[in-house]
Amino acid sequence: MVLVPRVVPGDLLRIDQLAKQRGVLRATAFAVIAPSPQRCEPACAVFDECGGCALQHWSLDRQLQWKRGQLARAVGLATEAIELDPVQPRGHRRRTRLHLRPRNRGLGAGFLRAQSDRLVAEAACAVLAPELEALRARAGAALGPYLDRGELHAVLGQQGVIADLTARHIGAEIPQAQVLAEQLGVVGLRLQIGRHADRWGLSEVDLAEVDGPLAVSTDAAGFCQASAEGNRALRRRVGEALDRLGPVQHVQEFYAGSGNFTGLCLQRGATVRAVELDVDAVRRLRRAVAAAGLQERVEVVAAQAERAADSAQPSEIWLLDPGRQGAPEVCAAAARLRPDGLVYVSCALDKLVRDIAPLLQLGWTVQHAALIDGFAWTIHLESVVTLRPPAVPVSL
Ligand SMILES: C[S@@+](CC[C@H](N)C(=O)[O-])C[C@H]1O[C@@H](n2cnc3c(N)ncnc32)[C@H](O)[C@@H]1O
């Protein structure tokens, strides 16, 4: 096998030079002799240099079919059985981390070249929401007099964009956060430039697509699902998964964040034990639960999911949404404790395969799987997979 960058299935290639790197053969010089009909024009002017979207040159439809096949193989279902939620990639990202680096004798804001600490050339980002793209375009000029490198986290919520700036101070005296926020066009700004710390405006915004009973909010550097459209699809699929397993009395929710899926369980009449490690997310979730007067029905546990997954009650559904690290310990606990069903929301297919393998060995079955293409133009995919234990426990 030879790895060749930025080609698509059906390309006819001439490989001129190979190199072996860490046991893998890679083409270091090659030419596309006859391009595949699956190719398309990349949406972004700096596609060739940016380390962000790797698949812009491959037709979206083909990418989706490829991802569908990957998920089908991973969970052992027929490709046609995988339900699909495409997400239009243009302008969909509502959170970002912009790198601030020197560019053209000034300061630039944007993304880094692949495997480099240098920014790509100045160009509008095709995937950022217009409000975040406007922030990116303004940031270099607004911040250039005060810093030469840093990071700007930003998120777009119902109230507008809030940002969190950490940077190295050079040059001019730093104005108040409010002045910089107005120049950047954000409704809230927290900054740490060298030793200078300040904040102004909102520190959290709400996710507009979340309907009750719990409001879900996020700060600029915390976690929220990357796009409103993708999250709408995720929430619909998680709701359907709960209904398929229902009626649901009690849900053990792991990796609950600020409660994005907690409200879905409540809508179905369930009580919830929501486990989350991040203290800010826990605080936001507890606040939302109190504001809705639902303390009787939601227990928010600030703990590592791995540690919290050691008890199960009767008639219980487990809902987990780990990050890219996956949740092997939680799935191992499910194999031991045998809840009535498990809904796994995954953003890392390899970890999903690894984590559910012990359950499948014990006779669990994948009841349903949906693919949400929340990271279109990249190799990543999100999925909602529903598993049920065997009627009679299997011992190995
Ligand atoms: C993919 S996010 C999902 C959050 C939420 N379900 C949502 O949709 O917004 C994963 C969450 O797991 C939390 N987390 C990471 N490691 C954890 C651990 N070991 N135990 C519990 N929570 C953890 C993160 O803080 C983050 O909020």
The ligand as an SDF file (V2000), in Angstrom:
LIG
                    3D

 27 29  0  0  0  0  0  0  0  0999 V2000
  -18.1960   15.3190   22.7500 C   0  0  0  0  0  0  0  0  0  0  0  0
  -18.4600   16.2790   24.1870 S   0  0  0  0  0  0  0  0  0  0  0  0
  -20.1920   15.9990   24.4190 C   0  0  0  0  0  0  0  0  0  0  0  0
  -20.8950   16.9410   25.3450 C   0  0  0  0  0  0  0  0  0  0  0  0
  -22.4400   16.9390   25.2310 C   0  0  0  0  0  0  0  0  0  0  0  0
  -22.9890   15.6140   25.1630 N   0  0  0  0  0  0  0  0  0  0  0  0
  -22.8960   17.7530   24.0270 C   0  0  0  0  0  0  0  0  0  0  0  0
  -23.5180   17.2150   23.1210 O   0  0  0  0  0  0  0  0  0  0  0  0
  -22.6200   18.9620   24.0090 O   0  0  0  0  0  0  0  0  0  0  0  0
  -17.6680   15.3200   25.3880 C   0  0  0  0  0  0  0  0  0  0  0  0
  -17.7880   15.8320   26.7950 C   0  0  0  0  0  0  0  0  0  0  0  0
  -17.1290   14.8950   27.6560 O   0  0  0  0  0  0  0  0  0  0  0  0
  -16.4570   15.5880   28.6830 C   0  0  0  0  0  0  0  0  0  0  0  0
  -15.4080   14.6780   29.1570 N   0  0  0  0  0  0  0  0  0  0  0  0
  -14.1830   14.4580   28.6300 C   0  0  0  0  0  0  0  0  0  0  0  0
  -13.5470   13.4890   29.3180 N   0  0  0  0  0  0  0  0  0  0  0  0
  -14.4100   13.0680   30.2770 C   0  0  0  0  0  0  0  0  0  0  0  0
  -14.3520   12.0660   31.2790 C   0  0  0  0  0  0  0  0  0  0  0  0
  -13.2660   11.3160   31.4170 N   0  0  0  0  0  0  0  0  0  0  0  0
  -15.4150   11.8830   32.0800 N   0  0  0  0  0  0  0  0  0  0  0  0
  -16.5280   12.6560   31.9400 C   0  0  0  0  0  0  0  0  0  0  0  0
  -16.6420   13.6270   31.0090 N   0  0  0  0  0  0  0  0  0  0  0  0
  -15.5970   13.8330   30.1880 C   0  0  0  0  0  0  0  0  0  0  0  0
  -15.9970   16.8570   28.0210 C   0  0  0  0  0  0  0  0  0  0  0  0
  -15.7800   17.8710   28.9830 O   0  0  0  0  0  0  0  0  0  0  0  0
  -17.1560   17.1790   27.0810 C   0  0  0  0  0  0  0  0  0  0  0  0
  -18.1020   17.9900   27.7210 O   0  0  0  0  0  0  0  0  0  0  0  0
  1  2  1  0
  2  3  1  0
  2 10  1  0
  3  4  1  0
  4  5  1  0
  5  6  1  0
  5  7  1  0
  7  8  2  0
  7  9  1  0
 10 11  1  0
 11 12  1  0
 11 26  1  0
 12 13  1  0
 13 14  1  0
 13 24  1  0
 14 15  1  0
 14 23  1  0
 15 16  2  0
 16 17  1  0
 17 18  1  0
 17 23  2  0
 18 19  1  0
 18 20  2  0
 20 21  1  0
 21 22  2  0
 22 23  1  0
 24 25  1  0
 24 26  1  0
 26 27  1  0
M  CHG  2   2   1   9  -1
M  END
$$$$
